[in-house]
Amino acid sequence: MSSLVTLTTDFGDASPYVAVMKGVILSLNPSARLVDLSHHIPPQDIRHADYYLGTAIPFFPKGTVHVAVIDPGVGSDRHPLLIEAGGRFLVGPDNGVFTRAVKALGKPVRVRRLSEPRFWRPTVSDTFHGRDVFAPVAAHLSLGTDPAQMGPVVGEMVELKTCSAVCWGSRRAGEVQFVDEFGNLITNIPAAQLKSHALRVSVGGAETLAARWVRTYSDAAQGEVVSLASSDGFVEVAVVNGSAASRLGAGVGSAVELHCG
């Protein structure tokens, strides 16, 4: 069992919440190796967190325990989960935050409902399961505790609904699935689907505009709208040294239509 534990939250840096979770983990396993993936997920933005985790988690070694606390339903009837997938352990709320990660890691997948308070803190707050449930569970897993002791296997987990890209003729249609810090629009259209690379693009139903295909941003002039293959294999719409999100008035969920050739 690896002692590596990653933490992803929407807590930011100004609050003590992340430090508290780390203290709980290290009190149970002083040898745990803690890695902060991000604590700047937009507040309550499960879809953003899902994309982030689905992209990052597969690059960590087997045995890693991944804790995600983006949990607007904390204290409600949503369940705390432990998911075993691809040799990794995913700990967090049953709200869809691990949808992409589970798909990326592949089968076998085993979903457990955390139901054994002996692996939690003695007192559980209604509003901070990250500290009182998820952090101690992660610590016990990093010590080699058998996941079967932590709760029963359940048949399913909440999955976020996704829109599939479609194609007809020389056109491809999909949506923006992620906007990075540079304002680049990562669509859900696989770059490998494109038969040709001379593109025009419409985002959010706006007027179609030129967005020629480039290998990298430096192949175009500053301010030019371009299309390229993102690092994870999807069509990306970008503005060189600018923000496509601002320029095109687009965000997650905006419709995208590509005209190829």
C-alpha positions as a LaTeX table, in Angstrom:
\begin{tabular}{lrrr}
\hline
Residue & $x$ (\AA) & $y$ (\AA) & $z$ (\AA) \\
\hline
Met1 & 0.00 & 0.00 & 0.00 \\
Ser2 & 1.28 & 3.44 & $-0.93$ \\
Ser3 & 1.37 & 6.14 & 1.75 \\
Leu4 & 0.63 & 8.77 & $-0.92$ \\
Val5 & $-2.54$ & 10.79 & $-0.28$ \\
Thr6 & $-3.69$ & 13.61 & $-2.56$ \\
Leu7 & $-6.10$ & 16.37 & $-1.57$ \\
Thr8 & $-8.40$ & 18.35 & $-3.87$ \\
Thr9 & $-10.87$ & 20.87 & $-2.45$ \\
Asp10 & $-12.63$ & 24.17 & $-3.11$ \\
Phe11 & $-11.47$ & 25.56 & 0.24 \\
Gly12 & $-8.91$ & 28.09 & $-1.03$ \\
Asp13 & $-5.87$ & 29.18 & 1.00 \\
Ala14 & $-7.39$ & 31.66 & 3.44 \\
Ser15 & $-9.28$ & 29.16 & 5.59 \\
Pro16 & $-7.79$ & 26.58 & 7.99 \\
Tyr17 & $-9.80$ & 23.68 & 6.51 \\
Val18 & $-7.05$ & 22.09 & 4.41 \\
Ala19 & $-4.56$ & 22.33 & 7.27 \\
Val20 & $-7.06$ & 20.66 & 9.59 \\
Met21 & $-7.51$ & 17.74 & 7.18 \\
Lys22 & $-3.76$ & 17.33 & 6.92 \\
Gly23 & $-3.48$ & 17.32 & 10.71 \\
Val24 & $-6.09$ & 14.55 & 10.97 \\
Ile25 & $-4.29$ & 12.39 & 8.39 \\
Leu26 & $-0.84$ & 12.91 & 9.88 \\
Ser27 & $-2.08$ & 12.23 & 13.41 \\
Leu28 & $-3.16$ & 8.77 & 12.25 \\
Asn29 & $-0.28$ & 8.16 & 9.85 \\
Pro30 & 2.74 & 10.42 & 10.47 \\
Ser31 & 4.48 & 8.78 & 7.48 \\
Ala32 & 1.78 & 9.73 & 4.98 \\
Arg33 & 2.97 & 11.69 & 1.97 \\
Leu34 & 0.47 & 14.46 & 1.29 \\
Val35 & 0.17 & 16.06 & $-2.14$ \\
Asp36 & $-2.02$ & 19.10 & $-2.78$ \\
Leu37 & $-3.56$ & 18.78 & $-6.24$ \\
Ser38 & $-5.62$ & 21.96 & $-5.94$ \\
His39 & $-7.55$ & 23.90 & $-3.34$ \\
His40 & $-8.76$ & 26.45 & $-5.89$ \\
Ile41 & $-11.54$ & 24.51 & $-7.53$ \\
Pro42 & $-14.33$ & 27.10 & $-8.05$ \\
Pro43 & $-16.65$ & 26.87 & $-5.02$ \\
Gln44 & $-19.23$ & 24.07 & $-5.32$ \\
Asp45 & $-18.25$ & 23.49 & $-8.97$ \\
Ile46 & $-18.55$ & 19.71 & $-9.19$ \\
Arg47 & $-18.24$ & 19.65 & $-12.98$ \\
His48 & $-14.96$ & 21.59 & $-12.92$ \\
Ala49 & $-13.61$ & 19.28 & $-10.21$ \\
Asp50 & $-14.69$ & 16.22 & $-12.17$ \\
Tyr51 & $-12.74$ & 17.29 & $-15.25$ \\
Tyr52 & $-9.74$ & 18.26 & $-13.14$ \\
Leu53 & $-9.63$ & 14.94 & $-11.28$ \\
Gly54 & $-10.37$ & 12.86 & $-14.35$ \\
Thr55 & $-7.37$ & 14.43 & $-16.08$ \\
Ala56 & $-4.95$ & 14.31 & $-13.13$ \\
Ile57 & $-5.64$ & 11.09 & $-11.22$ \\
Pro58 & $-4.59$ & 8.58 & $-13.92$ \\
Phe59 & $-1.03$ & 9.93 & $-13.81$ \\
Phe60 & $-0.56$ & 8.95 & $-10.16$ \\
Pro61 & 0.77 & 5.52 & $-9.20$ \\
Lys62 & $-1.40$ & 2.62 & $-8.15$ \\
Gly63 & $-2.11$ & 2.58 & $-4.45$ \\
Thr64 & $-2.54$ & 6.35 & $-4.22$ \\
Val65 & $-5.45$ & 7.55 & $-2.08$ \\
His66 & $-7.23$ & 10.53 & $-3.67$ \\
Val67 & $-9.48$ & 12.67 & $-1.45$ \\
Ala68 & $-11.85$ & 15.18 & $-3.07$ \\
Val69 & $-13.95$ & 17.56 & $-1.00$ \\
Ile70 & $-16.13$ & 19.57 & $-3.35$ \\
Asp71 & $-19.29$ & 18.86 & $-1.44$ \\
Pro72 & $-22.20$ & 21.32 & $-1.64$ \\
Gly73 & $-24.50$ & 18.55 & $-0.35$ \\
Val74 & $-22.57$ & 17.92 & 2.85 \\
Gly75 & $-24.94$ & 17.00 & 5.68 \\
Ser76 & $-27.72$ & 15.96 & 3.30 \\
Asp77 & $-28.68$ & 12.40 & 2.37 \\
Arg78 & $-25.83$ & 12.13 & $-0.16$ \\
His79 & $-23.52$ & 9.27 & 0.80 \\
Pro80 & $-19.78$ & 9.23 & 1.52 \\
Leu81 & $-17.98$ & 6.88 & $-0.85$ \\
Leu82 & $-14.81$ & 4.90 & $-1.27$ \\
Ile83 & $-14.25$ & 3.90 & $-4.89$ \\
Glu84 & $-11.60$ & 1.38 & $-5.90$ \\
Ala85 & $-10.66$ & 1.80 & $-9.56$ \\
Gly86 & $-7.53$ & 1.05 & $-11.51$ \\
Gly87 & $-5.63$ & 0.22 & $-8.35$ \\
Arg88 & $-6.36$ & 3.66 & $-6.85$ \\
Phe89 & $-8.66$ & 4.71 & $-4.01$ \\
Leu90 & $-11.05$ & 7.62 & $-4.46$ \\
Val91 & $-12.59$ & 9.06 & $-1.29$ \\
Gly92 & $-15.29$ & 11.71 & $-1.29$ \\
Pro93 & $-18.99$ & 12.51 & $-1.63$ \\
Asp94 & $-21.35$ & 10.64 & $-3.92$ \\
Asn95 & $-22.12$ & 13.63 & $-6.13$ \\
Gly96 & $-20.45$ & 12.76 & $-9.43$ \\
Val97 & $-17.09$ & 14.36 & $-8.69$ \\
Phe98 & $-15.26$ & 11.15 & $-9.67$ \\
Thr99 & $-17.23$ & 10.44 & $-12.88$ \\
Arg100 & $-14.35$ & 11.06 & $-15.31$ \\
Ala101 & $-11.69$ & 9.59 & $-13.05$ \\
Val102 & $-13.52$ & 6.27 & $-12.79$ \\
Lys103 & $-14.00$ & 6.10 & $-16.57$ \\
Ala104 & $-10.36$ & 6.97 & $-17.17$ \\
Leu105 & $-9.05$ & 4.39 & $-14.70$ \\
Gly106 & $-11.25$ & 1.63 & $-16.11$ \\
Lys107 & $-12.47$ & $-1.64$ & $-14.70$ \\
Pro108 & $-12.63$ & $-3.30$ & $-12.32$ \\
Val109 & $-14.49$ & $-0.72$ & $-10.26$ \\
Arg110 & $-15.80$ & $-1.32$ & $-6.76$ \\
Val111 & $-17.94$ & 1.32 & $-5.06$ \\
Arg112 & $-18.32$ & 1.21 & $-1.27$ \\
Arg113 & $-20.54$ & 3.30 & 0.94 \\
Leu114 & $-18.54$ & 4.48 & 3.95 \\
Ser115 & $-20.58$ & 3.25 & 6.89 \\
Glu116 & $-18.12$ & 2.26 & 9.62 \\
Pro117 & $-17.74$ & 5.10 & 12.17 \\
Arg118 & $-14.74$ & 3.36 & 13.76 \\
Phe119 & $-12.70$ & 4.73 & 10.85 \\
Trp120 & $-14.03$ & 8.28 & 11.34 \\
Arg121 & $-13.36$ & 10.88 & 13.98 \\
Pro122 & $-15.37$ & 10.33 & 17.17 \\
Thr123 & $-17.57$ & 13.36 & 16.53 \\
Val124 & $-18.78$ & 14.07 & 13.00 \\
Ser125 & $-19.79$ & 17.60 & 12.05 \\
Asp126 & $-22.77$ & 18.10 & 9.78 \\
Thr127 & $-20.76$ & 20.50 & 7.64 \\
Phe128 & $-17.16$ & 19.19 & 7.56 \\
His129 & $-17.03$ & 15.58 & 6.42 \\
Gly130 & $-13.65$ & 16.34 & 4.85 \\
Arg131 & $-12.17$ & 16.50 & 8.33 \\
Asp132 & $-14.32$ & 13.97 & 10.16 \\
Val133 & $-14.94$ & 11.23 & 7.57 \\
Phe134 & $-12.83$ & 11.51 & 4.43 \\
Ala135 & $-9.49$ & 12.48 & 6.00 \\
Pro136 & $-9.44$ & 9.69 & 8.62 \\
Val137 & $-10.62$ & 7.12 & 6.06 \\
Ala138 & $-7.78$ & 8.19 & 3.75 \\
Ala139 & $-5.29$ & 7.86 & 6.61 \\
His140 & $-6.48$ & 4.34 & 7.42 \\
Leu141 & $-6.24$ & 3.35 & 3.76 \\
Ser142 & $-2.69$ & 4.72 & 3.59 \\
Leu143 & $-1.84$ & 2.45 & 6.54 \\
Gly144 & $-3.07$ & $-0.59$ & 4.64 \\
Thr145 & $-6.51$ & $-1.05$ & 6.18 \\
Asp146 & $-8.66$ & $-3.43$ & 4.13 \\
Pro147 & $-11.29$ & $-1.33$ & 2.27 \\
Ala148 & $-13.81$ & $-4.14$ & 2.86 \\
Gln149 & $-13.90$ & $-3.14$ & 6.53 \\
Met150 & $-15.06$ & 0.38 & 5.72 \\
Gly151 & $-18.46$ & $-0.33$ & 4.26 \\
Pro152 & $-20.54$ & $-2.45$ & 1.90 \\
Val153 & $-20.24$ & $-2.58$ & $-1.85$ \\
Val154 & $-23.10$ & $-0.70$ & $-3.54$ \\
Gly155 & $-24.31$ & $-1.15$ & $-7.07$ \\
Glu156 & $-23.82$ & 2.35 & $-8.38$ \\
Met157 & $-22.62$ & 5.88 & $-7.82$ \\
Val158 & $-23.86$ & 9.25 & $-8.97$ \\
Glu159 & $-22.50$ & 10.11 & $-12.42$ \\
Leu160 & $-22.56$ & 13.53 & $-14.02$ \\
Lys161 & $-24.47$ & 13.72 & $-17.28$ \\
Thr162 & $-22.23$ & 14.42 & $-20.25$ \\
Cys163 & $-22.92$ & 15.51 & $-23.80$ \\
Ser164 & $-21.37$ & 13.39 & $-26.55$ \\
Ala165 & $-19.83$ & 15.02 & $-29.60$ \\
Val166 & $-21.54$ & 14.23 & $-32.90$ \\
Cys167 & $-20.41$ & 14.43 & $-36.50$ \\
Trp168 & $-22.07$ & 14.70 & $-39.89$ \\
Gly169 & $-20.32$ & 15.38 & $-43.16$ \\
Ser170 & $-17.56$ & 17.88 & $-42.57$ \\
Arg171 & $-19.04$ & 19.19 & $-39.33$ \\
Arg172 & $-18.47$ & 18.28 & $-35.70$ \\
Ala173 & $-20.68$ & 19.47 & $-32.85$ \\
Gly174 & $-20.11$ & 19.31 & $-29.12$ \\
Glu175 & $-19.68$ & 21.60 & $-26.16$ \\
Val176 & $-17.08$ & 23.29 & $-24.01$ \\
Gln177 & $-16.24$ & 20.89 & $-21.19$ \\
Phe178 & $-13.53$ & 22.93 & $-19.46$ \\
Val179 & $-12.07$ & 26.42 & $-19.41$ \\
Asp180 & $-8.50$ & 26.66 & $-18.16$ \\
Glu181 & $-6.80$ & 29.59 & $-16.43$ \\
Phe182 & $-5.75$ & 31.06 & $-19.79$ \\
Gly183 & $-9.33$ & 31.14 & $-21.06$ \\
Asn184 & $-8.71$ & 28.30 & $-23.52$ \\
Leu185 & $-11.88$ & 26.38 & $-24.38$ \\
Ile186 & $-11.42$ & 22.61 & $-24.15$ \\
Thr187 & $-14.23$ & 20.98 & $-26.11$ \\
Asn188 & $-15.47$ & 17.40 & $-25.86$ \\
Ile189 & $-14.70$ & 16.79 & $-29.56$ \\
Pro190 & $-11.81$ & 14.32 & $-29.96$ \\
Ala191 & $-9.08$ & 15.85 & $-32.13$ \\
Ala192 & $-8.55$ & 12.46 & $-33.75$ \\
Gln193 & $-12.02$ & 12.73 & $-35.32$ \\
Leu194 & $-10.97$ & 15.56 & $-37.59$ \\
Lys195 & $-10.27$ & 14.48 & $-41.15$ \\
Ser196 & $-8.90$ & 17.87 & $-42.13$ \\
His197 & $-7.65$ & 20.84 & $-40.18$ \\
Ala198 & $-8.76$ & 24.00 & $-42.00$ \\
Leu199 & $-11.43$ & 25.09 & $-39.53$ \\
Arg200 & $-14.17$ & 27.56 & $-38.90$ \\
Val201 & $-15.87$ & 27.51 & $-35.53$ \\
Ser202 & $-19.09$ & 28.71 & $-33.93$ \\
Val203 & $-19.25$ & 28.89 & $-30.13$ \\
Gly204 & $-22.45$ & 29.41 & $-28.18$ \\
Gly205 & $-24.47$ & 29.82 & $-31.36$ \\
Ala206 & $-22.56$ & 32.94 & $-32.36$ \\
Glu207 & $-21.48$ & 33.78 & $-35.90$ \\
Thr208 & $-19.04$ & 31.32 & $-37.46$ \\
Leu209 & $-15.48$ & 32.63 & $-37.52$ \\
Ala210 & $-12.11$ & 31.46 & $-38.75$ \\
Ala211 & $-10.07$ & 29.43 & $-36.29$ \\
Arg212 & $-7.31$ & 27.84 & $-38.31$ \\
Trp213 & $-5.63$ & 24.68 & $-37.05$ \\
Val214 & $-2.17$ & 25.09 & $-35.53$ \\
Arg215 & 0.26 & 22.71 & $-33.88$ \\
Thr216 & 1.07 & 25.14 & $-31.07$ \\
Tyr217 & 0.21 & 28.69 & $-30.03$ \\
Ser218 & 3.47 & 30.12 & $-31.39$ \\
Asp219 & 2.40 & 29.15 & $-34.91$ \\
Ala220 & $-0.11$ & 32.02 & $-34.95$ \\
Ala221 & $-0.11$ & 35.76 & $-34.44$ \\
Gln222 & $-0.99$ & 37.40 & $-31.15$ \\
Gly223 & $-4.75$ & 37.80 & $-30.82$ \\
Glu224 & $-5.58$ & 35.21 & $-33.50$ \\
Val225 & $-8.35$ & 32.70 & $-32.82$ \\
Val226 & $-7.00$ & 29.20 & $-33.41$ \\
Ser227 & $-7.90$ & 25.55 & $-32.99$ \\
Leu228 & $-5.47$ & 22.84 & $-31.90$ \\
Ala229 & $-5.26$ & 19.50 & $-30.16$ \\
Ser230 & $-5.28$ & 19.95 & $-26.38$ \\
Ser231 & $-2.77$ & 18.01 & $-24.30$ \\
Asp232 & $-5.48$ & 15.47 & $-23.45$ \\
Gly233 & $-6.56$ & 14.92 & $-27.04$ \\
Phe234 & $-9.60$ & 17.18 & $-27.49$ \\
Val235 & $-10.13$ & 20.09 & $-29.85$ \\
Glu236 & $-9.20$ & 23.31 & $-28.11$ \\
Val237 & $-10.25$ & 26.79 & $-29.20$ \\
Ala238 & $-7.82$ & 29.47 & $-28.08$ \\
Val239 & $-6.84$ & 33.08 & $-28.59$ \\
Val240 & $-3.07$ & 33.47 & $-28.83$ \\
Asn241 & $-1.86$ & 35.43 & $-25.78$ \\
Gly242 & $-5.48$ & 36.12 & $-24.91$ \\
Ser243 & $-8.64$ & 34.52 & $-23.59$ \\
Ala244 & $-11.00$ & 32.68 & $-25.91$ \\
Ala245 & $-13.56$ & 32.52 & $-23.10$ \\
Ser246 & $-13.66$ & 36.33 & $-22.87$ \\
Arg247 & $-13.33$ & 36.98 & $-26.58$ \\
Leu248 & $-16.12$ & 34.56 & $-27.53$ \\
Gly249 & $-18.26$ & 34.99 & $-24.42$ \\
Ala250 & $-18.13$ & 31.24 & $-23.79$ \\
Gly251 & $-17.98$ & 28.95 & $-20.79$ \\
Val252 & $-18.54$ & 25.38 & $-19.74$ \\
Gly253 & $-21.57$ & 24.01 & $-21.55$ \\
Ser254 & $-21.40$ & 26.44 & $-24.48$ \\
Ala255 & $-22.26$ & 24.72 & $-27.76$ \\
Val256 & $-19.41$ & 24.31 & $-30.25$ \\
Glu257 & $-19.70$ & 23.58 & $-33.96$ \\
Leu258 & $-16.66$ & 22.97 & $-36.13$ \\
His259 & $-16.64$ & 23.27 & $-39.91$ \\
Cys260 & $-13.74$ & 21.24 & $-41.29$ \\
Gly261 & $-12.11$ & 21.55 & $-44.67$ \\
\hline
\end{tabular}
